[in-house]
């Protein structure tokens, strides 16, 4: 019997990894608690005390009323918070978009804030996460599903529920507030479960339960702070039917790379013999090419348990520069379990019997299910507004410069600056990081690859976009390119190009979704139709109270929080 067969198999329903649904009206308690999802004990920042955060679920046309209640009290972690509802356009509700100091001030401890927004014309797979400093790396992240009662792909699958949501997360053995200069994650968690290199082998893995010959719509959500993964299920193919809220023409693949913030819906038919199979999420190997970020020589100091009663830490964390690669010891895997199969691991060693992908996902093979014209003329540079964003890591300052300027959060949110009387984008701060966009115009953004620490996945708030030139490709598609809201800009030589139309007034964040890079300056604000923002974007009294309350908090004058 192989060593892997001796691993403890702890069968759990998928819902044990992805929490039960809440929404469209819900209270979200943001708390600190001690968890050990990979066997390493640390304090975390959580929604309702669970990781991943509960699945928020509703239907197209719903009004979501999500009250965020800040109960954070661990002084070693960030105590304020804000939440971004990733992928939603927030038309007329820019105030509810969530990024701290772009559209709001943070929520302070012992206070709450209601995010109230409509989803009239979007459906698919989304997610939500803290958008304050690097807080979501400490655990505040989860899936957000909007069902379409008229889903054109409904005939392709039999099951689509909370048990078919699959989250991929990187997990850290140190706090985001005490991260090394070059952070590296310690474990991959699939639905909140996983193992780390050198850690205990009896930590339970996530188990995805299926019945033979049933078709499942799996909603794959990367809630990553940093790595991408190549996702696959041994002996099974997947049919991609949705990309980040846009239905696509069905595309059969046997593996797909998913970057931080990206989402896919895939249909998998359980058409293999009744058995257990490995579900894999392989992160990239550490960089070895010239110019890659150096690997720290010493490991980070793991966080101390917050209370004396916290369980001891099993094993020691790997070094900050040693992310968990491969599959040895059951890392980077979950179990795809057929009903009727033994409650045991698959019979194969995941580190030895690694399937070779024959039909990997290629982004340029994805096409919208319903034709969607690309804004602008069908030629490079053919939009009304054309902006090139050159990204470089300034090794002296350890900041990412975008066109020579790192994004440094202003003390007054950009939206508040506009509502306080700024009439033009040129009057907004931070200077050099605000780009004016006129209304009803086609916009082309080009973002060359090659910046250290890549490939970098970039995300646009308030819009999705046509990817007219993808990473790894030198040609352009102005006919039927994929539409999404996060795209990898690839490597040196790539010139990823996206198009969208300015029909949504407000300041919208555009940034790298590697959270460490965002908070090291890799971001700009696209100030769209500034003159019309006051008349188009509503706010609330509670929103207006956030900044004075936060200022009191950071200045130590709020007696309720100090």
Secondary structure, DSSP 4 states (H G I P E B T S, - for coil): --TGGGS------GGGTSPPPB-SEEEEEEEEEEE-TTS--EEEEEETTBSSEEEEEEETTPEEEEEEEE----TTS---B-EEEET---TT-GGGS--BTTTBPPBPTT-EEEEEEE-SS--EEEEEEE-STTGGGGT-EEEEEEE-TT-TTGGG-SB-SGGGEEEEEEE-SS-GGG--SS---SEEEETTB--BTTS-TTSPPPEEEE-TT-EEEEEEEE--SS--EEEEETT--EEEEEETTEEEEEEEESBEEE-TT-EEEEEEE--SPSSEEEEEEEEPPPP-STTPPPPPSSPPPPPPPSSTTSPPPPS-PPPTT----S-GGGTTEEEEEETTS-SS--SS-TTTS-PPPSSB--GGG--BSS--PPSS-SSTT-SSEEEE--EEEETTTTEEEETTB-----SS-HHHHHHTT--SGGG-SSTTSEEEE-TT-EEEEEEE---TT-SPEEEESS--EEEEE-TT-----SSS--EESEEE--STT-EEEEEEE--S-EEEEEEESSHHHHTTT-EEEEEESGGGHHHHS---HHHHHHHHHHHHHHTT--TTT-
